[in-house]
Amino acid sequence: MGVVSTIKARNQFSSYIKRASKDKERIILTSRGKEVAAIVPIEDAIFLEELEDRIDNEECDKILAETKPEDWIPWETVKKEIGL
């Protein structure tokens, strides 16, 4: 994994995009020595989104399994309470 300053990345942006897209390299961007962002292959970003969705779904399933249907609040009631 490469580490590069945002200034250097800005000056050679297309090179870093190629490294991520073609070479599948992950590049950490720093600003004033602090890691602030990353350029990653699209496959990594898609995988992360899918993983986050899976974790969210598992958490929802767990919460639903721990509650009784009579404790659920109808969506229409929630919308009314929050002003939608």
PDB file as gemmi writes it, atoms N, CA and C in Angstrom:
CRYST1    1.000    1.000    1.000  90.00  90.00  90.00 P 1                      
ATOM      1  N   MET A   1       0.849  -1.167   0.000  1.00  0.00           N  
ATOM      2  CA  MET A   1       0.000   0.000   0.000  1.00  0.00           C  
ATOM      3  C   MET A   1       0.892   1.227   0.000  1.00  0.00           C  
ATOM      4  N   GLY A   2       0.621   2.132  -0.942  1.00  0.00           N  
ATOM      5  CA  GLY A   2       1.396   3.344  -1.031  1.00  0.00           C  
ATOM      6  C   GLY A   2       0.838   4.444  -0.151  1.00  0.00           C  
ATOM      7  N   VAL A   3       1.702   5.320   0.274  1.00  0.00           N  
ATOM      8  CA  VAL A   3       1.301   6.482   1.057  1.00  0.00           C  
ATOM      9  C   VAL A   3       1.858   7.703   0.338  1.00  0.00           C  
ATOM     10  N   VAL A   4       0.978   8.695   0.104  1.00  0.00           N  
ATOM     11  CA  VAL A   4       1.392   9.881  -0.641  1.00  0.00           C  
ATOM     12  C   VAL A   4       0.642  11.097  -0.107  1.00  0.00           C  
ATOM     13  N   SER A   5       1.293  12.246  -0.182  1.00  0.00           N  
ATOM     14  CA  SER A   5       0.633  13.475   0.266  1.00  0.00           C  
ATOM     15  C   SER A   5      -0.441  13.876  -0.740  1.00  0.00           C  
ATOM     16  N   THR A   6      -1.433  14.604  -0.252  1.00  0.00           N  
ATOM     17  CA  THR A   6      -2.498  15.054  -1.141  1.00  0.00           C  
ATOM     18  C   THR A   6      -1.955  15.989  -2.218  1.00  0.00           C  
ATOM     19  N   ILE A   7      -0.932  16.757  -1.894  1.00  0.00           N  
ATOM     20  CA  ILE A   7      -0.335  17.663  -2.882  1.00  0.00           C  
ATOM     21  C   ILE A   7       0.300  16.864  -4.015  1.00  0.00           C  
ATOM     22  N   LYS A   8       1.085  15.844  -3.663  1.00  0.00           N  
ATOM     23  CA  LYS A   8       1.708  15.013  -4.693  1.00  0.00           C  
ATOM     24  C   LYS A   8       0.643  14.283  -5.500  1.00  0.00           C  
ATOM     25  N   ALA A   9      -0.380  13.771  -4.821  1.00  0.00           N  
ATOM     26  CA  ALA A   9      -1.458  13.055  -5.518  1.00  0.00           C  
ATOM     27  C   ALA A   9      -2.185  13.984  -6.485  1.00  0.00           C  
ATOM     28  N   ARG A  10      -2.411  15.227  -6.060  1.00  0.00           N  
ATOM     29  CA  ARG A  10      -3.088  16.192  -6.933  1.00  0.00           C  
ATOM     30  C   ARG A  10      -2.266  16.443  -8.194  1.00  0.00           C  
ATOM     31  N   ASN A  11      -0.966  16.536  -8.035  1.00  0.00           N  
ATOM     32  CA  ASN A  11      -0.100  16.822  -9.177  1.00  0.00           C  
ATOM     33  C   ASN A  11       0.049  15.635 -10.125  1.00  0.00           C  
ATOM     34  N   GLN A  12      -0.194  14.430  -9.625  1.00  0.00           N  
ATOM     35  CA  GLN A  12      -0.053  13.222 -10.452  1.00  0.00           C  
ATOM     36  C   GLN A  12      -1.310  12.346 -10.350  1.00  0.00           C  
ATOM     37  N   PHE A  13      -2.477  13.009 -10.305  1.00  0.00           N  
ATOM     38  CA  PHE A  13      -3.731  12.317 -10.028  1.00  0.00           C  
ATOM     39  C   PHE A  13      -3.983  11.145 -10.972  1.00  0.00           C  
ATOM     40  N   SER A  14      -3.825  11.344 -12.271  1.00  0.00           N  
ATOM     41  CA  SER A  14      -4.118  10.262 -13.222  1.00  0.00           C  
ATOM     42  C   SER A  14      -3.209   9.060 -12.991  1.00  0.00           C  
ATOM     43  N   SER A  15      -1.987   9.291 -12.569  1.00  0.00           N  
ATOM     44  CA  SER A  15      -1.067   8.194 -12.283  1.00  0.00           C  
ATOM     45  C   SER A  15      -1.569   7.346 -11.113  1.00  0.00           C  
ATOM     46  N   TYR A  16      -2.078   8.010 -10.067  1.00  0.00           N  
ATOM     47  CA  TYR A  16      -2.571   7.275  -8.903  1.00  0.00           C  
ATOM     48  C   TYR A  16      -3.885   6.557  -9.199  1.00  0.00           C  
ATOM     49  N   ILE A  17      -4.710   7.166 -10.043  1.00  0.00           N  
ATOM     50  CA  ILE A  17      -5.946   6.488 -10.459  1.00  0.00           C  
ATOM     51  C   ILE A  17      -5.604   5.230 -11.239  1.00  0.00           C  
ATOM     52  N   LYS A  18      -4.621   5.313 -12.128  1.00  0.00           N  
ATOM     53  CA  LYS A  18      -4.196   4.133 -12.891  1.00  0.00           C  
ATOM     54  C   LYS A  18      -3.663   3.053 -11.954  1.00  0.00           C  
ATOM     55  N   ARG A  19      -2.863   3.454 -10.987  1.00  0.00           N  
ATOM     56  CA  ARG A  19      -2.303   2.468 -10.053  1.00  0.00           C  
ATOM     57  C   ARG A  19      -3.406   1.749  -9.294  1.00  0.00           C  
ATOM     58  N   ALA A  20      -4.444   2.470  -8.926  1.00  0.00           N  
ATOM     59  CA  ALA A  20      -5.564   1.842  -8.206  1.00  0.00           C  
ATOM     60  C   ALA A  20      -6.406   0.980  -9.143  1.00  0.00           C  
ATOM     61  N   SER A  21      -6.734   1.510 -10.320  1.00  0.00           N  
ATOM     62  CA  SER A  21      -7.642   0.783 -11.207  1.00  0.00           C  
ATOM     63  C   SER A  21      -6.967  -0.370 -11.948  1.00  0.00           C  
ATOM     64  N   LYS A  22      -5.799  -0.153 -12.464  1.00  0.00           N  
ATOM     65  CA  LYS A  22      -5.123  -1.191 -13.262  1.00  0.00           C  
ATOM     66  C   LYS A  22      -4.260  -2.118 -12.415  1.00  0.00           C  
ATOM     67  N   ASP A  23      -3.500  -1.530 -11.488  1.00  0.00           N  
ATOM     68  CA  ASP A  23      -2.555  -2.320 -10.696  1.00  0.00           C  
ATOM     69  C   ASP A  23      -3.157  -2.824  -9.383  1.00  0.00           C  
ATOM     70  N   LYS A  24      -4.404  -2.399  -9.104  1.00  0.00           N  
ATOM     71  CA  LYS A  24      -5.122  -2.802  -7.884  1.00  0.00           C  
ATOM     72  C   LYS A  24      -4.382  -2.378  -6.619  1.00  0.00           C  
ATOM     73  N   GLU A  25      -3.697  -1.250  -6.699  1.00  0.00           N  
ATOM     74  CA  GLU A  25      -2.953  -0.727  -5.553  1.00  0.00           C  
ATOM     75  C   GLU A  25      -3.860   0.156  -4.700  1.00  0.00           C  
ATOM     76  N   ARG A  26      -3.680   0.087  -3.406  1.00  0.00           N  
ATOM     77  CA  ARG A  26      -4.381   0.973  -2.467  1.00  0.00           C  
ATOM     78  C   ARG A  26      -3.409   2.084  -2.078  1.00  0.00           C  
ATOM     79  N   ILE A  27      -3.884   3.320  -2.169  1.00  0.00           N  
ATOM     80  CA  ILE A  27      -3.018   4.458  -1.895  1.00  0.00           C  
ATOM     81  C   ILE A  27      -3.639   5.297  -0.790  1.00  0.00           C  
ATOM     82  N   ILE A  28      -2.908   5.491   0.281  1.00  0.00           N  
ATOM     83  CA  ILE A  28      -3.334   6.323   1.395  1.00  0.00           C  
ATOM     84  C   ILE A  28      -2.877   7.753   1.123  1.00  0.00           C  
ATOM     85  N   LEU A  29      -3.788   8.712   1.265  1.00  0.00           N  
ATOM     86  CA  LEU A  29      -3.458  10.115   1.079  1.00  0.00           C  
ATOM     87  C   LEU A  29      -3.263  10.769   2.445  1.00  0.00           C  
ATOM     88  N   THR A  30      -2.229  11.577   2.540  1.00  0.00           N  
ATOM     89  CA  THR A  30      -1.949  12.271   3.796  1.00  0.00           C  
ATOM     90  C   THR A  30      -1.991  13.776   3.583  1.00  0.00           C  
ATOM     91  N   SER A  31      -2.332  14.471   4.646  1.00  0.00           N  
ATOM     92  CA  SER A  31      -2.295  15.925   4.647  1.00  0.00           C  
ATOM     93  C   SER A  31      -1.632  16.347   5.950  1.00  0.00           C  
ATOM     94  N   ARG A  32      -0.524  17.046   5.811  1.00  0.00           N  
ATOM     95  CA  ARG A  32       0.274  17.455   6.978  1.00  0.00           C  
ATOM     96  C   ARG A  32       0.673  16.260   7.832  1.00  0.00           C  
ATOM     97  N   GLY A  33       0.961  15.163   7.156  1.00  0.00           N  
ATOM     98  CA  GLY A  33       1.432  13.964   7.834  1.00  0.00           C  
ATOM     99  C   GLY A  33       0.336  13.078   8.405  1.00  0.00           C  
ATOM    100  N   LYS A  34      -0.905  13.487   8.283  1.00  0.00           N  
ATOM    101  CA  LYS A  34      -2.019  12.709   8.825  1.00  0.00           C  
ATOM    102  C   LYS A  34      -2.773  12.012   7.700  1.00  0.00           C  
ATOM    103  N   GLU A  35      -3.087  10.720   7.890  1.00  0.00           N  
ATOM    104  CA  GLU A  35      -3.857   9.977   6.892  1.00  0.00           C  
ATOM    105  C   GLU A  35      -5.276  10.524   6.847  1.00  0.00           C  
ATOM    106  N   VAL A  36      -5.730  10.910   5.639  1.00  0.00           N  
ATOM    107  CA  VAL A  36      -7.038  11.557   5.521  1.00  0.00           C  
ATOM    108  C   VAL A  36      -8.000  10.872   4.555  1.00  0.00           C  
ATOM    109  N   ALA A  37      -7.484  10.107   3.610  1.00  0.00           N  
ATOM    110  CA  ALA A  37      -8.352   9.481   2.607  1.00  0.00           C  
ATOM    111  C   ALA A  37      -7.567   8.374   1.905  1.00  0.00           C  
ATOM    112  N   ALA A  38      -8.264   7.699   0.998  1.00  0.00           N  
ATOM    113  CA  ALA A  38      -7.592   6.637   0.247  1.00  0.00           C  
ATOM    114  C   ALA A  38      -8.136   6.581  -1.175  1.00  0.00           C  
ATOM    115  N   ILE A  39      -7.283   6.173  -2.070  1.00  0.00           N  
ATOM    116  CA  ILE A  39      -7.691   5.842  -3.435  1.00  0.00           C  
ATOM    117  C   ILE A  39      -7.580   4.328  -3.513  1.00  0.00           C  
ATOM    118  N   VAL A  40      -8.696   3.675  -3.810  1.00  0.00           N  
ATOM    119  CA  VAL A  40      -8.724   2.212  -3.820  1.00  0.00           C  
ATOM    120  C   VAL A  40      -9.349   1.708  -5.108  1.00  0.00           C  
ATOM    121  N   PRO A  41      -9.043   0.475  -5.493  1.00  0.00           N  
ATOM    122  CA  PRO A  41      -9.713  -0.114  -6.647  1.00  0.00           C  
ATOM    123  C   PRO A  41     -11.218  -0.179  -6.397  1.00  0.00           C  
ATOM    124  N   ILE A  42     -12.006  -0.042  -7.442  1.00  0.00           N  
ATOM    125  CA  ILE A  42     -13.457  -0.052  -7.298  1.00  0.00           C  
ATOM    126  C   ILE A  42     -13.940  -1.356  -6.660  1.00  0.00           C  
ATOM    127  N   GLU A  43     -13.251  -2.441  -6.919  1.00  0.00           N  
ATOM    128  CA  GLU A  43     -13.641  -3.723  -6.323  1.00  0.00           C  
ATOM    129  C   GLU A  43     -13.583  -3.656  -4.791  1.00  0.00           C  
ATOM    130  N   ASP A  44     -12.599  -2.940  -4.270  1.00  0.00           N  
ATOM    131  CA  ASP A  44     -12.485  -2.779  -2.814  1.00  0.00           C  
ATOM    132  C   ASP A  44     -13.670  -1.976  -2.271  1.00  0.00           C  
ATOM    133  N   ALA A  45     -14.031  -0.913  -2.975  1.00  0.00           N  
ATOM    134  CA  ALA A  45     -15.138  -0.076  -2.527  1.00  0.00           C  
ATOM    135  C   ALA A  45     -16.455  -0.852  -2.572  1.00  0.00           C  
ATOM    136  N   ILE A  46     -16.665  -1.622  -3.633  1.00  0.00           N  
ATOM    137  CA  ILE A  46     -17.886  -2.431  -3.749  1.00  0.00           C  
ATOM    138  C   ILE A  46     -17.918  -3.479  -2.642  1.00  0.00           C  
ATOM    139  N   PHE A  47     -16.792  -4.140  -2.403  1.00  0.00           N  
ATOM    140  CA  PHE A  47     -16.730  -5.144  -1.339  1.00  0.00           C  
ATOM    141  C   PHE A  47     -17.064  -4.527   0.017  1.00  0.00           C  
ATOM    142  N   LEU A  48     -16.514  -3.352   0.284  1.00  0.00           N  
ATOM    143  CA  LEU A  48     -16.764  -2.686   1.560  1.00  0.00           C  
ATOM    144  C   LEU A  48     -18.246  -2.342   1.712  1.00  0.00           C  
ATOM    145  N   GLU A  49     -18.862  -1.831   0.645  1.00  0.00           N  
ATOM    146  CA  GLU A  49     -20.302  -1.523   0.686  1.00  0.00           C  
ATOM    147  C   GLU A  49     -21.119  -2.779   0.965  1.00  0.00           C  
ATOM    148  N   GLU A  50     -20.783  -3.873   0.289  1.00  0.00           N  
ATOM    149  CA  GLU A  50     -21.512  -5.129   0.494  1.00  0.00           C  
ATOM    150  C   GLU A  50     -21.317  -5.650   1.917  1.00  0.00           C  
ATOM    151  N   LEU A  51     -20.114  -5.532   2.435  1.00  0.00           N  
ATOM    152  CA  LEU A  51     -19.838  -5.965   3.802  1.00  0.00           C  
ATOM    153  C   LEU A  51     -20.621  -5.129   4.809  1.00  0.00           C  
ATOM    154  N   GLU A  52     -20.633  -3.816   4.610  1.00  0.00           N  
ATOM    155  CA  GLU A  52     -21.403  -2.942   5.497  1.00  0.00           C  
ATOM    156  C   GLU A  52     -22.890  -3.280   5.449  1.00  0.00           C  
ATOM    157  N   ASP A  53     -23.420  -3.549   4.241  1.00  0.00           N  
ATOM    158  CA  ASP A  53     -24.827  -3.938   4.106  1.00  0.00           C  
ATOM    159  C   ASP A  53     -25.108  -5.237   4.850  1.00  0.00           C  
ATOM    160  N   ARG A  54     -24.207  -6.201   4.723  1.00  0.00           N  
ATOM    161  CA  ARG A  54     -24.380  -7.483   5.398  1.00  0.00           C  
ATOM    162  C   ARG A  54     -24.389  -7.297   6.921  1.00  0.00           C  
ATOM    163  N   ILE A  55     -23.468  -6.500   7.419  1.00  0.00           N  
ATOM    164  CA  ILE A  55     -23.402  -6.236   8.864  1.00  0.00           C  
ATOM    165  C   ILE A  55     -24.676  -5.529   9.327  1.00  0.00           C  
ATOM    166  N   ASP A  56     -25.126  -4.528   8.559  1.00  0.00           N  
ATOM    167  CA  ASP A  56     -26.361  -3.824   8.910  1.00  0.00           C  
ATOM    168  C   ASP A  56     -27.554  -4.781   8.935  1.00  0.00           C  
ATOM    169  N   ASN A  57     -27.648  -5.653   7.937  1.00  0.00           N  
ATOM    170  CA  ASN A  57     -28.754  -6.610   7.879  1.00  0.00           C  
ATOM    171  C   ASN A  57     -28.715  -7.585   9.050  1.00  0.00           C  
ATOM    172  N   GLU A  58     -27.520  -8.044   9.411  1.00  0.00           N  
ATOM    173  CA  GLU A  58     -27.397  -8.945  10.558  1.00  0.00           C  
ATOM    174  C   GLU A  58     -27.826  -8.253  11.846  1.00  0.00           C  
ATOM    175  N   GLU A  59     -27.459  -6.985  11.981  1.00  0.00           N  
ATOM    176  CA  GLU A  59     -27.849  -6.218  13.167  1.00  0.00           C  
ATOM    177  C   GLU A  59     -29.365  -6.034  13.213  1.00  0.00           C  
ATOM    178  N   CYS A  60     -29.964  -5.742  12.076  1.00  0.00           N  
ATOM    179  CA  CYS A  60     -31.431  -5.602  12.016  1.00  0.00           C  
ATOM    180  C   CYS A  60     -32.115  -6.920  12.366  1.00  0.00           C  
ATOM    181  N   ASP A  61     -31.619  -8.015  11.813  1.00  0.00           N  
ATOM    182  CA  ASP A  61     -32.194  -9.333  12.126  1.00  0.00           C  
ATOM    183  C   ASP A  61     -32.097  -9.623  13.619  1.00  0.00           C  
ATOM    184  N   LYS A  62     -30.972  -9.278  14.220  1.00  0.00           N  
ATOM    185  CA  LYS A  62     -30.782  -9.505  15.653  1.00  0.00           C  
ATOM    186  C   LYS A  62     -31.781  -8.691  16.472  1.00  0.00           C  
ATOM    187  N   ILE A  63     -31.924  -7.422  16.104  1.00  0.00           N  
ATOM    188  CA  ILE A  63     -32.857  -6.560  16.825  1.00  0.00           C  
ATOM    189  C   ILE A  63     -34.291  -7.063  16.674  1.00  0.00           C  
ATOM    190  N   LEU A  64     -34.659  -7.431  15.455  1.00  0.00           N  
ATOM    191  CA  LEU A  64     -36.015  -7.952  15.234  1.00  0.00           C  
ATOM    192  C   LEU A  64     -36.258  -9.232  16.023  1.00  0.00           C  
ATOM    193  N   ALA A  65     -35.258 -10.085  16.107  1.00  0.00           N  
ATOM    194  CA  ALA A  65     -35.402 -11.344  16.844  1.00  0.00           C  
ATOM    195  C   ALA A  65     -35.555 -11.099  18.345  1.00  0.00           C  
ATOM    196  N   GLU A  66     -35.012  -9.986  18.832  1.00  0.00           N  
ATOM    197  CA  GLU A  66     -35.054  -9.684  20.260  1.00  0.00           C  
ATOM    198  C   GLU A  66     -36.303  -8.904  20.672  1.00  0.00           C  
ATOM    199  N   THR A  67     -37.111  -8.479  19.712  1.00  0.00           N  
ATOM    200  CA  THR A  67     -38.314  -7.709  20.047  1.00  0.00           C  
ATOM    201  C   THR A  67     -39.563  -8.501  19.710  1.00  0.00           C  
ATOM    202  N   LYS A  68     -40.637  -8.126  20.387  1.00  0.00           N  
ATOM    203  CA  LYS A  68     -41.921  -8.776  20.134  1.00  0.00           C  
ATOM    204  C   LYS A  68     -42.701  -7.914  19.146  1.00  0.00           C  
ATOM    205  N   PRO A  69     -43.438  -8.536  18.246  1.00  0.00           N  
ATOM    206  CA  PRO A  69     -44.210  -7.750  17.270  1.00  0.00           C  
ATOM    207  C   PRO A  69     -45.121  -6.719  17.931  1.00  0.00           C  
ATOM    208  N   GLU A  70     -45.638  -7.006  19.107  1.00  0.00           N  
ATOM    209  CA  GLU A  70     -46.519  -6.034  19.765  1.00  0.00           C  
ATOM    210  C   GLU A  70     -45.763  -4.785  20.233  1.00  0.00           C  
ATOM    211  N   ASP A  71     -44.435  -4.858  20.276  1.00  0.00           N  
ATOM    212  CA  ASP A  71     -43.625  -3.699  20.650  1.00  0.00           C  
ATOM    213  C   ASP A  71     -43.254  -2.832  19.443  1.00  0.00           C  
ATOM    214  N   TRP A  72     -43.524  -3.321  18.252  1.00  0.00           N  
ATOM    215  CA  TRP A  72     -43.180  -2.578  17.046  1.00  0.00           C  
ATOM    216  C   TRP A  72     -44.086  -1.367  16.905  1.00  0.00           C  
ATOM    217  N   ILE A  73     -43.552  -0.291  16.339  1.00  0.00           N  
ATOM    218  CA  ILE A  73     -44.320   0.928  16.092  1.00  0.00           C  
ATOM    219  C   ILE A  73     -44.577   1.007  14.591  1.00  0.00           C  
ATOM    220  N   PRO A  74     -45.835   1.149  14.194  1.00  0.00           N  
ATOM    221  CA  PRO A  74     -46.136   1.234  12.754  1.00  0.00           C  
ATOM    222  C   PRO A  74     -45.419   2.413  12.093  1.00  0.00           C  
ATOM    223  N   TRP A  75     -45.001   2.208  10.865  1.00  0.00           N  
ATOM    224  CA  TRP A  75     -44.274   3.227  10.115  1.00  0.00           C  
ATOM    225  C   TRP A  75     -45.083   4.521  10.014  1.00  0.00           C  
ATOM    226  N   GLU A  76     -46.370   4.420   9.798  1.00  0.00           N  
ATOM    227  CA  GLU A  76     -47.209   5.616   9.718  1.00  0.00           C  
ATOM    228  C   GLU A  76     -47.137   6.435  11.005  1.00  0.00           C  
ATOM    229  N   THR A  77     -47.100   5.762  12.152  1.00  0.00           N  
ATOM    230  CA  THR A  77     -46.982   6.456  13.438  1.00  0.00           C  
ATOM    231  C   THR A  77     -45.643   7.155  13.562  1.00  0.00           C  
ATOM    232  N   VAL A  78     -44.582   6.463  13.158  1.00  0.00           N  
ATOM    233  CA  VAL A  78     -43.240   7.055  13.218  1.00  0.00           C  
ATOM    234  C   VAL A  78     -43.176   8.295  12.325  1.00  0.00           C  
ATOM    235  N   LYS A  79     -43.681   8.194  11.110  1.00  0.00           N  
ATOM    236  CA  LYS A  79     -43.659   9.338  10.185  1.00  0.00           C  
ATOM    237  C   LYS A  79     -44.400  10.526  10.788  1.00  0.00           C  
ATOM    238  N   LYS A  80     -45.538  10.265  11.398  1.00  0.00           N  
ATOM    239  CA  LYS A  80     -46.314  11.337  11.997  1.00  0.00           C  
ATOM    240  C   LYS A  80     -45.544  11.984  13.147  1.00  0.00           C  
ATOM    241  N   GLU A  81     -44.883  11.153  13.955  1.00  0.00           N  
ATOM    242  CA  GLU A  81     -44.130  11.664  15.110  1.00  0.00           C  
ATOM    243  C   GLU A  81     -42.950  12.539  14.700  1.00  0.00           C  
ATOM    244  N   ILE A  82     -42.336  12.225  13.559  1.00  0.00           N  
ATOM    245  CA  ILE A  82     -41.172  13.004  13.127  1.00  0.00           C  
ATOM    246  C   ILE A  82     -41.534  14.066  12.085  1.00  0.00           C  
ATOM    247  N   GLY A  83     -42.832  14.189  11.804  1.00  0.00           N  
ATOM    248  CA  GLY A  83     -43.277  15.258  10.913  1.00  0.00           C  
ATOM    249  C   GLY A  83     -43.119  15.004   9.443  1.00  0.00           C  
ATOM    250  N   LEU A  84     -43.179  13.759   9.027  1.00  0.00           N  
ATOM    251  CA  LEU A  84     -43.090  13.459   7.590  1.00  0.00           C  
ATOM    252  C   LEU A  84     -44.458  13.311   6.967  1.00  0.00           C  
TER     253      LEU A  84                                                      
END                                                                             
